[in-house]
Amino acid sequence: MLKKKILKKDHVVPFLRRLSRDKRLIMPVKRERGEVLYEEVNSLDDTVPDLSRQPQESLKPFFFPQEETIFTYKTGDNGYSFNTVDETDETVFFGVRSCDISGILYMDVIFLRGPIDPFYSRRRNKAIIIGMACNEPEDKCFCYASRSGPFLEVGFDLQLTDLGNRYFVESGRARGDAIFEEFSLFFQEVTEEDEKLRYQLSLEARSLFKRQVYLETAFNRLKTGDFDEKIWAHIAKRCDRCGGCAHICPTCTCFTIFDSPIDETQGERIRAWDACTHEGFTRMAGGHNPVPPEDALKRRFMHKLYYDRLSFKRSGCVGCGRCVDMCFGGIDMASFVRLLCS
């Protein structure tokens, strides 16, 4: 059973200051031009969290960087020597939206199931996740369709629900319980009124979604083949293969690896994001590409909506809606599902 407490809003900054005293702090921050991004905060005297909107990017870059050095190498009279890089600090992620927590849980399956990715594992093990339930989903959101929000029951250390002048705080793991105990001066006991209000808000949030996206119907259509196959050619014509959808998606984990020489005796091996919609993703050494653009998009949507369900019992889409804003060709996940199910 989840442990529950109340955190007054005027106690949030002092609580974060104490919690992050010897840790990095990442939270949503509003920039000068109005965009909200997850950023590292060094001083809570100068910066406060902006919890009013979904950040424009997910937490993926903090766990799976867009570009990272896997190891460095040197060559000399005795051959090659290799050194790995480990600069992982314990980190508090505060104000994380439910869809972004679900994105992390998806990456757990990719990087920790079977062969463990040591780089991802180190960051994940040193992460404290404090989530923020969504009382009012944004117009583009459809996390209800993928069961990844707006309120979660698992995946977080703590989850906050905005009750007006206070937060209803739930513990999801032993680490969350430990935070309650260590920082007990910041928390108060939950009342019956708090419980009822939190339950009411969770019900209301589910009724506020404006975008209807039928992921379950999409899965069944792809499974049975009950759709017009011309859809693949149609969306291929609208795709510019920019890779923006993969860049912004919390669950796209394709990467490439290359060596980058520093000089004649040393260099780095680097892992960087890639995307299945990029023309060079499947191009062979001789220049031939066995996967035309039409098939590349087909594989992307089949992967997200069908194969992930078969393999992991969950969709490869968390319904964050970021691709809706990103794709200028109008073939984001929500638009594709609408075409498929029409």
VOPAMI-344708 format. One record per residue: x, y, z of N, C-alpha, C in turn. Coordinates in steps of 0.05 Angstrom, whole numbers, padded with zeros to 5 digits, always signed. Layout:
<lumlums>
XYZXYZXYZ
...
</lumlums>
This chain:
<lumlums>
+00017-00024+00000+00000+00000+00000+00018+00025+00000
+00011+00045-00017+00026+00069-00019+00024+00085+00007
+00047+00095+00016+00047+00114+00038+00041+00142+00028
+00026+00158+00043+00016+00183+00033+00021+00205+00054
+00029+00229+00044+00034+00252+00061+00024+00277+00047
+00024+00299+00061+00018+00326+00050+00043+00343+00052
+00048+00357+00030+00071+00376+00028+00060+00403+00021
+00061+00422+00038+00052+00449+00032+00070+00462+00011
+00057+00478-00006+00072+00489-00029+00095+00507-00020
+00091+00522+00002+00113+00539+00011+00136+00524+00024
+00133+00497+00026+00154+00480+00036+00170+00466+00014
+00160+00469-00011+00173+00454-00033+00202+00462-00037
+00208+00488-00039+00235+00496-00044+00254+00489-00021
+00246+00493+00004+00264+00484+00026+00268+00454+00026
+00247+00439+00019+00249+00410+00017+00269+00402-00005
+00267+00414-00028+00285+00408-00050+00314+00416-00044
+00316+00439-00030+00343+00448-00022+00357+00427-00004
+00342+00416+00015+00353+00396+00033+00358+00370+00018
+00339+00362+00002+00341+00336-00012+00364+00335-00032
+00370+00358-00045+00390+00359-00065+00417+00370-00055
+00420+00371-00029+00444+00383-00018+00470+00370-00029
+00470+00344-00032+00493+00329-00042+00487+00314-00068
+00466+00324-00083+00458+00311-00107+00453+00332-00129
+00453+00324-00154+00444+00341-00175+00414+00344-00174
+00403+00366-00183+00375+00371-00184+00366+00378-00212
+00348+00362-00223+00337+00367-00250+00307+00372-00246
+00297+00394-00258+00269+00400-00256+00260+00417-00279
+00233+00420-00283+00223+00437-00305+00229+00466-00299
+00241+00480-00318+00248+00508-00315+00238+00524-00339
+00226+00547-00334+00217+00564-00355+00239+00582-00365
+00245+00582-00390+00267+00598-00402+00257+00626-00409
+00275+00642-00418+00269+00670-00424+00248+00673-00445
+00247+00656-00465+00228+00658-00487+00202+00642-00482
+00199+00632-00458+00174+00619-00450+00173+00589-00451
+00193+00576-00464+00192+00547-00465+00200+00535-00438
+00189+00512-00432+00195+00498-00407+00211+00473-00414
+00234+00470-00401+00252+00447-00406+00261+00436-00379
+00267+00410-00379+00280+00398-00356+00309+00407-00357
+00318+00420-00335+00345+00430-00334+00358+00425-00306
+00384+00424-00306+00398+00422-00280+00398+00450-00267
+00391+00450-00241+00389+00474-00226+00410+00474-00204
+00427+00495-00204+00448+00496-00184+00440+00513-00160
+00421+00531-00163+00413+00548-00141+00383+00552-00141
+00369+00543-00120+00341+00547-00117+00334+00576-00108
+00354+00591-00102+00350+00620-00096+00343+00635-00121
+00354+00626-00144+00350+00640-00169+00329+00627-00187
+00324+00601-00183+00306+00587-00201+00286+00570-00185
+00261+00571-00194+00240+00554-00181+00228+00536-00203
+00217+00513-00196+00206+00496-00216+00180+00507-00228
+00177+00502-00254+00153+00510-00268+00137+00484-00273
+00116+00480-00258+00100+00455-00260+00074+00460-00274
+00071+00482-00288+00046+00489-00301+00042+00475-00328
+00064+00468-00341+00062+00456-00368+00080+00432-00371
+00075+00416-00391+00093+00394-00397+00118+00405-00410
+00142+00397-00401+00167+00406-00414+00167+00397-00443
+00181+00412-00459+00182+00407-00488+00198+00382-00495
+00217+00375-00478+00231+00350-00482+00228+00332-00458
+00231+00306-00462+00228+00287-00440+00255+00285-00425
+00256+00266-00406+00280+00261-00391+00300+00243-00406
+00293+00234-00429+00310+00215-00444+00340+00223-00445
+00346+00249-00452+00374+00256-00454+00390+00253-00429
+00377+00253-00405+00392+00251-00380+00399+00222-00374
+00384+00203-00385+00390+00175-00381+00404+00162-00405
+00398+00172-00428+00408+00162-00453+00416+00186-00470
+00440+00198-00465+00448+00223-00478+00448+00221-00508
+00443+00244-00520+00443+00245-00549+00470+00237-00561
+00490+00244-00546+00517+00235-00554+00534+00231-00529
+00547+00207-00527+00563+00202-00503+00588+00186-00511
+00609+00190-00496+00634+00175-00500+00632+00149-00484
+00634+00126-00498+00633+00100-00486+00660+00094-00473
+00682+00099-00488+00709+00096-00477+00728+00113-00493
+00751+00118-00482+00773+00130-00496+00794+00109-00502
+00811+00113-00522+00831+00094-00528+00857+00108-00535
+00880+00094-00530+00906+00104-00537+00922+00081-00549
+00940+00087-00567+00957+00067-00579+00986+00075-00575
+01003+00055-00570+01031+00060-00566+01047+00035-00573
+01071+00033-00562+01089+00011-00568+01077-00016-00558
+01060-00014-00537+01049-00039-00526+01020-00044-00536
+01012-00031-00557+00986-00036-00569+00966-00015-00558
+00940-00023-00558+00918-00006-00550+00913-00008-00520
+00905+00015-00508+00895+00015-00480+00868+00030-00481
+00849+00021-00464+00822+00032-00464+00815+00041-00436
+00800+00063-00434+00790+00073-00408+00761+00081-00411
+00744+00070-00394+00716+00078-00394+00712+00103-00378
+00689+00116-00383+00683+00141-00370+00659+00137-00352
+00662+00145-00326+00639+00143-00307+00638+00169-00291
+00620+00186-00299+00616+00212-00286+00588+00215-00275
+00576+00193-00267+00548+00193-00258+00546+00202-00229
+00529+00222-00225+00524+00232-00198+00495+00224-00190
+00490+00221-00164+00463+00217-00155+00446+00241-00162
+00423+00237-00173+00407+00259-00185+00378+00257-00176
+00367+00280-00168+00339+00282-00162+00325+00294-00186
+00305+00280-00197+00288+00290-00219+00262+00298-00207
+00256+00323-00206+00232+00333-00193+00212+00344-00214
+00186+00339-00208+00165+00349-00226+00162+00334-00252
+00168+00308-00252+00168+00292-00276+00140+00284-00283
+00131+00290-00308+00104+00282-00317+00101+00252-00319
+00077+00243-00316+00071+00214-00316+00081+00201-00342
+00077+00214-00365+00085+00202-00390+00116+00199-00391
+00130+00218-00379+00159+00216-00379+00170+00195-00360
+00156+00190-00338+00163+00167-00321+00158+00141-00336
+00136+00140-00351+00130+00116-00367+00151+00112-00388
+00162+00134-00399+00183+00132-00418+00208+00120-00406
+00214+00127-00382+00237+00115-00368+00232+00086-00363
+00208+00078-00355+00202+00050-00351+00205+00034-00377
+00198+00047-00400+00202+00034-00425+00232+00030-00431
+00248+00051-00426+00277+00048-00430+00289+00027-00412
+00277+00023-00388+00287+00002-00370+00285-00025-00384
+00263-00029-00399+00259-00055-00413+00280-00058-00434
+00286-00036-00449+00306-00038-00471+00334-00042-00460
+00342-00027-00440+00370-00026-00432+00377-00044-00408
+00357-00053-00393+00362-00069-00369+00351-00098-00371
+00335-00104-00392+00324-00130-00395+00343-00146-00413
+00352-00169-00404+00372-00184-00419+00400-00172-00414
+00416-00168-00435+00442-00155-00432+00439-00127-00420
+00451-00121-00398+00448-00095-00385+00467-00075-00397
+00456-00052-00404+00473-00030-00413+00485-00016-00389
+00511-00017-00385+00523-00006-00360+00521+00024-00358
+00521+00038-00380+00519+00067-00379+00492+00076-00370
+00471+00064-00381+00444+00071-00373+00439+00062-00344
+00449+00038-00338+00444+00026-00311+00455+00044-00289
+00479+00055-00293+00491+00072-00273+00474+00097-00268
+00464+00109-00289+00448+00133-00286+00421+00126-00273
+00410+00104-00281+00383+00096-00271+00385+00090-00241
+00406+00076-00233+00409+00069-00204+00414+00092-00186
+00423+00114-00198+00429+00138-00181+00408+00160-00185
+00384+00152-00194+00363+00171-00199+00340+00169-00179
+00332+00192-00168+00308+00194-00151+00287+00208-00168
+00264+00194-00172+00243+00204-00189+00220+00215-00173
+00215+00241-00174+00192+00253-00161+00173+00263-00182
+00151+00249-00186+00132+00254-00207+00111+00275-00201
+00098+00285-00222+00077+00304-00219+00053+00294-00235
+00032+00286-00221+00007+00277-00235-00005+00301-00250
-00018+00295-00273-00030+00316-00289-00059+00320-00283
-00066+00341-00269-00094+00347-00264-00108+00356-00290
-00094+00370-00307-00105+00381-00332-00087+00374-00355
-00093+00352-00369-00077+00345-00392-00077+00366-00414
-00056+00369-00428-00055+00388-00450-00070+00378-00474
-00076+00396-00493-00092+00389-00516-00081+00367-00533
-00054+00365-00535-00041+00345-00552-00038+00318-00538
-00043+00317-00512-00037+00292-00497-00058+00270-00501
-00048+00245-00500-00067+00222-00500-00055+00199-00484
-00043+00205-00461-00031+00184-00445-00051+00164-00434
-00076+00172-00432-00097+00153-00423-00098+00129-00442
-00092+00133-00468-00095+00112-00488-00073+00091-00485
-00050+00099-00474-00028+00080-00470-00025+00072-00441
-00044+00080-00424-00044+00074-00396-00018+00083-00382
-00008+00106-00391+00016+00118-00379+00011+00144-00365
-00014+00149-00358-00022+00174-00344-00052+00177-00345
-00062+00199-00335-00047+00222-00324-00038+00218-00295
-00048+00197-00281-00038+00190-00255-00026+00162-00256
-00004+00158-00242+00009+00132-00242+00006+00118-00215
+00009+00091-00217+00009+00075-00192+00036+00063-00187
+00054+00062-00206+00081+00051-00203+00100+00068-00219
+00126+00064-00213+00147+00076-00229+00161+00100-00217
+00149+00111-00196+00160+00135-00183+00170+00129-00155
+00188+00146-00145+00195+00145-00117+00174+00160-00101
+00168+00184-00110+00146+00200-00099+00129+00211-00122
+00103+00214-00118+00086+00226-00138+00069+00248-00124
+00069+00272-00136+00055+00295-00125+00029+00300-00141
+00008+00307-00127-00017+00316-00139-00024+00343-00127
-00029+00362-00145-00035+00390-00137-00063+00392-00125
-00065+00399-00100-00091+00402-00086-00097+00431-00082
-00083+00449-00094-00088+00478-00091-00065+00491-00076
-00067+00492-00049-00045+00504-00034-00026+00484-00022
-00029+00459-00031-00013+00437-00020-00011+00414-00041
+00008+00396-00037+00011+00373-00054+00004+00348-00038
-00011+00330-00050-00015+00303-00040+00008+00286-00050
+00023+00274-00032+00048+00261-00040+00045+00231-00034
+00050+00214-00054+00049+00185-00051+00077+00174-00054
+00083+00154-00039+00109+00139-00042+00104+00114-00058
+00121+00110-00078+00118+00087-00095+00138+00065-00091
+00160+00071-00077+00181+00051-00072+00193+00056-00045
+00211+00038-00037+00224+00040-00011+00240+00066-00009
+00251+00075-00031+00267+00100-00031+00249+00124-00024
+00224+00123-00033+00205+00144-00027+00198+00143+00003
+00194+00119+00014+00189+00117+00043+00212+00128+00059
+00236+00123+00049+00260+00133+00064+00261+00164+00063
+00252+00176+00041+00251+00205+00039+00231+00216+00059
+00207+00203+00062+00187+00211+00081+00199+00211+00109
+00215+00190+00116+00226+00188+00142+00248+00208+00147
+00266+00211+00128+00289+00228+00132+00282+00258+00133
+00261+00265+00117+00253+00293+00116+00225+00297+00127
+00219+00283+00148+00192+00283+00160+00182+00311+00168
+00201+00329+00175+00192+00356+00183+00178+00371+00162
+00181+00363+00136+00169+00378+00114+00140+00367+00108
+00133+00345+00119+00108+00332+00112+00088+00331+00135
+00063+00331+00127+00041+00328+00146+00024+00304+00139
+00007+00296+00158-00009+00272+00154-00032+00279+00135
-00041+00259+00120-00063+00262+00101-00090+00261+00116
-00109+00278+00109-00135+00277+00121-00155+00263+00101
-00178+00257+00111-00199+00245+00094-00207+00264+00071
-00207+00290+00077-00213+00309+00057-00192+00309+00034
-00167+00306+00042-00145+00305+00022-00149+00280+00004
-00155+00258+00016-00159+00233+00001-00182+00236-00019
-00204+00248-00010-00227+00251-00028-00221+00270-00051
-00207+00292-00045-00200+00311-00066-00181+00299-00086
-00162+00284-00077-00143+00272-00095-00157+00252-00114
-00175+00236-00103-00191+00217-00119-00208+00232-00139
-00221+00253-00131-00238+00269-00149-00222+00280-00172
-00198+00291-00166-00181+00303-00187-00172+00282-00207
-00166+00258-00197-00157+00236-00215-00180+00228-00234
-00204+00228-00224-00227+00221-00242-00232+00244-00262
-00231+00268-00253-00236+00291-00270-00215+00293-00293
-00190+00287-00285-00168+00288-00305-00173+00270-00329
-00184+00246-00323-00189+00227-00345-00211+00236-00364
-00227+00255-00355-00249+00264-00372-00242+00289-00387
-00217+00300-00383-00210+00325-00395-00194+00323-00421
-00188+00298-00430-00172+00295-00454-00189+00303-00478
-00177+00320-00495-00191+00330-00519-00184+00314-00544
-00162+00299-00543-00154+00283-00567-00159+00254-00562
-00176+00242-00579-00183+00214-00577-00165+00198-00595
-00149+00181-00584-00130+00164-00599-00134+00135-00590
-00140+00118-00609-00148+00090-00603-00125+00071-00608
-00106+00070-00589-00083+00052-00593-00090+00023-00593
-00110+00016-00577-00119-00012-00577-00131-00021-00604
-00147-00003-00615-00158-00009-00642-00136-00010-00663
-00116+00008-00660-00094+00007-00679-00079-00019-00678
-00074-00029-00654-00061-00055-00651-00076-00077-00664
-00102-00078-00660-00119-00099-00672-00120-00097-00702
-00120-00072-00713-00120-00069-00742-00094-00079-00754
-00072-00072-00741-00046-00082-00751-00043-00112-00749
-00055-00123-00728-00054-00152-00723-00069-00167-00744
-00093-00157-00751-00110-00172-00770-00107-00163-00799
-00093-00140-00803-00090-00130-00830-00115-00117-00841
-00132-00109-00823-00158-00097-00830-00154-00066-00835
-00139-00059-00855-00135-00031-00862-00125-00030-00891
-00126-00006-00902-00117-00002-00930-00087+00000-00931
-00074-00018-00945-00045-00019-00947-00033+00006-00960
-00050+00021-00974-00040+00045-00987-00032+00067-00966
-00039+00062-00941-00032+00082-00920-00002+00085-00918
+00014+00064-00924+00043+00066-00921+00054+00085-00942
+00044+00083-00967+00053+00101-00988+00045+00130-00982
+00021+00133-00971+00010+00159-00965+00028+00174-00945
+00035+00160-00923+00050+00174-00902+00079+00177-00911
+00089+00159-00928+00117+00162-00938+00120+00188-00954
+00100+00195-00969+00101+00220-00985+00102+00245-00967
+00092+00242-00943+00090+00266-00925+00114+00267-00906
+00131+00247-00906+00154+00246-00887+00178+00258-00901
+00192+00276-00887+00217+00288-00898+00241+00275-00886
+00237+00254-00870+00259+00239-00857+00278+00256-00841
+00266+00276-00827+00282+00294-00811+00291+00281-00784
+00277+00261-00775+00284+00248-00750+00273+00262-00726
+00258+00284-00729+00248+00299-00706+00231+00282-00688
+00215+00264-00699+00197+00247-00683+00214+00229-00664
+00236+00218-00674+00253+00201-00658+00268+00218-00637
+00276+00242-00645+00290+00259-00626+00273+00266-00602
+00248+00273-00607+00231+00283-00586+00217+00260-00570
+00216+00236-00581+00201+00214-00569+00216+00203-00545
+00201+00200-00522+00214+00189-00498+00223+00160-00500
+00212+00145-00520+00217+00117-00522+00233+00108-00546
+00243+00127-00563+00260+00119-00585+00288+00116-00575
+00299+00092-00579+00325+00086-00567+00346+00076-00588
+00340+00080-00614+00360+00071-00634+00385+00089-00632
+00408+00076-00637+00433+00091-00636+00453+00080-00656
+00474+00095-00661+00496+00087-00677+00522+00090-00661
+00543+00077-00668+00569+00079-00654+00591+00085-00675
+00608+00104-00668+00630+00110-00686+00654+00118-00670
+00678+00116-00682+00703+00124-00670+00710+00152-00679
+00719+00169-00660+00727+00196-00667+00756+00201-00658
+00775+00200-00677+00803+00205-00670+00808+00233-00659
+00824+00234-00638+00833+00260-00628+00859+00269-00641
+00877+00250-00643+00902+00253-00658+00911+00226-00668
+00936+00223-00676+00945+00198-00687+00947+00175-00667
+00947+00182-00641+00952+00161-00621+00928+00157-00602
+00907+00173-00604+00885+00170-00585+00859+00179-00597
+00837+00170-00585+00811+00178-00595+00789+00169-00576
+00764+00171-00585+00740+00164-00570+00722+00146-00586
+00709+00128-00572+00686+00114-00584+00661+00126-00574
+00643+00134-00592+00620+00151-00585+00594+00136-00593
+00575+00138-00575+00548+00128-00582+00530+00153-00585
+00514+00153-00607+00497+00176-00613+00470+00166-00622
+00450+00183-00617+00423+00176-00626+00422+00172-00656
+00404+00154-00665+00399+00151-00693+00368+00147-00696
+00359+00145-00720+00330+00142-00724+00325+00124-00748
+00305+00107-00746+00299+00088-00767+00288+00102-00792
+00280+00127-00789+00270+00142-00813+00292+00156-00828
+00316+00157-00817+00339+00169-00831+00347+00151-00854
+00353+00163-00877+00360+00147-00901+00385+00130-00896
+00403+00140-00880+00428+00125-00876+00426+00103-00854
+00403+00101-00842+00400+00081-00820+00405+00053-00829
+00395+00046-00853+00398+00019-00863+00415+00018-00889
+00428+00040-00896+00445+00040-00920+00469+00022-00916
+00475+00006-00935+00497-00013-00933+00523+00000-00943
+00546-00014-00938+00572-00003-00944+00575+00003-00974
+00563-00012-00991+00565-00007-01020+00547+00014-01030
+00530+00026-01012+00512+00047-01020+00483+00038-01024
+00479+00012-01026+00452+00002-01030+00436+00004-01004
+00411+00012-01006+00393+00013-00982+00370-00006-00986
+00370-00028-00971+00349-00048-00975+00321-00040-00964
+00320-00017-00950+00295-00009-00938+00287+00018-00950
+00268+00019-00968+00259+00044-00979+00244+00061-00958
+00240+00087-00963+00227+00104-00943+00200+00094-00934
+00184+00083-00953+00158+00073-00946+00160+00051-00925
+00179+00032-00928+00182+00011-00909+00194+00020-00883
+00211+00042-00884+00222+00052-00859+00200+00062-00840
+00182+00078-00852+00160+00088-00835+00142+00065-00826
+00137+00046-00843+00121+00023-00836+00133+00009-00812
+00159+00005-00812+00172-00009-00790+00171+00008-00764
+00172+00034-00767+00171+00051-00743+00144+00048-00729
+00122+00050-00744+00096+00049-00732+00089+00020-00724
+00097+00000-00739+00093-00027-00731+00108-00033-00705
+00132-00023-00703+00148-00026-00678+00133-00015-00654
+00125+00011-00657+00113+00025-00634+00086+00013-00626
+00069+00007-00646+00041+00000-00640+00036-00030-00639
+00053-00046-00652+00048-00075-00654+00069-00092-00641
+00094-00090-00651+00114-00109-00641+00121-00104-00611
+00121-00079-00602+00125-00074-00574+00104-00087-00557
+00079-00086-00566+00057-00099-00551+00061-00129-00550
+00070-00141-00571+00075-00170-00571+00098-00177-00553
+00119-00161-00554+00144-00168-00538+00142-00160-00509
+00131-00136-00503+00133-00125-00476+00105-00121-00463
+00084-00128-00478+00056-00124-00467+00050-00095-00462
+00063-00077-00477+00057-00049-00474+00064-00035-00500
+00050-00013-00505+00055+00003-00529+00082+00017-00527
+00094+00021-00551+00119+00037-00552+00114+00067-00553
+00089+00075-00548+00081+00103-00547+00070+00108-00519
+00079+00130-00506+00068+00137-00479+00048+00159-00480
+00040+00168-00504+00019+00188-00507+00026+00216-00498
+00051+00223-00498+00059+00250-00489+00050+00271-00509
+00047+00264-00535+00038+00283-00555+00059+00301-00566
+00084+00297-00558+00105+00316-00568+00109+00314-00598
+00105+00290-00609+00108+00288-00638+00086+00303-00653
+00064+00308-00640+00042+00323-00652+00052+00352-00659
+00067+00363-00640+00079+00390-00645+00103+00389-00663
+00117+00367-00663+00143+00365-00677+00139+00360-00707
+00121+00343-00715+00119+00334-00743+00104+00354-00760
+00119+00367-00778+00106+00386-00797+00093+00372-00820
+00097+00346-00823+00085+00331-00844+00058+00319-00837
+00050+00323-00811+00024+00313-00802+00022+00283-00801
+00044+00269-00795+00043+00240-00793+00054+00232-00765
+00047+00248-00745+00054+00241-00718+00038+00216-00710
+00042+00206-00685+00030+00182-00677-00001+00184-00676
-00011+00206-00665-00040+00210-00663-00053+00211-00691
-00040+00225-00710-00051+00228-00737-00050+00201-00751
-00028+00186-00747-00027+00160-00760-00048+00141-00750
-00053+00140-00724-00073+00123-00712-00101+00131-00723
-00105+00156-00726-00131+00165-00737-00135+00156-00765
-00114+00157-00782-00115+00147-00809-00119+00117-00810
-00105+00103-00792-00107+00074-00792-00135+00064-00784
-00147+00078-00765-00172+00070-00754-00197+00082-00768
-00192+00099-00787-00215+00112-00801-00228+00093-00822
</lumlums>
